[in-house]
């Protein structure tokens, strides 16, 4: 699933291309929006809220989309469609006089009054990349469930919005904390939250995600998707196991030496 930094950059690219432009075409290819039409309205702004994208247009309306696991937006100049995406996977086509934005495999599409956006994103915690970022509030929300595993808690967008599986794994490695440690037992929860936010912010202006400080292929990450490979710090093989309740469980990567404590399935 795209992380908050990828969603933030996607929203910024859409904003740069469409803000101030009048939509000459708004083609929604999902049944629930079959009668929706934003053509003739100018785009006021496009912003990210956690992993959600909000396009606010003239007349007090907002178009909402979510990338989930497989969604993407593609931008091209002019009226042509991108040539590298299957037409049957197109969910939205938005066109101005200068650009065409095409949404592939998008999810949770909705057009609502801008004043009603909270119905779609009001459940989210403070946004790691948003103007509302509040470190203390994120920590307070996490501590409401002290008996929850920290890896699972960091992925809960109601606690803090934007963290995905990659930043969860990388943050906990850099913090020296087992993903299965209980929230209430984490000695420096403020430090964990602060590190996660800083990692996301450091990567928000590029598509590549780097946590090691080395932007060479195969050297960019500490533990994520490195199962069985030697830890870059101590040489111990990186482990992977599933964490969370099915069907929402996710693969979790960690170094058992650098992140001591309880592991998968241990009390």
Secondary structure, 3 states (H helix, E strand, C coil): CCCHHHHHHHHHHHHHHHECCECCEEEECCHHHCCCCCCCCEEEEEEEECCEEEEEECCCEEEEEECCCCCEEEEEECCCCCCCCCHHHEEEEEECCCEEEEEECCEEEEEEEHHHCHHHHCCCCEECCCCCCCHHHHHHHHHCCCCCEHHHHHHCCCCEECCCHHHHHHHHHHHCCCCCCEHHHCCCHHHHHHHHHHHHHHHCCCCCCCCCCCCCCCCCCCCCCCCCCECCCCCCECEEEEECCCCCCEEEEECCCCCCCCCCCCC
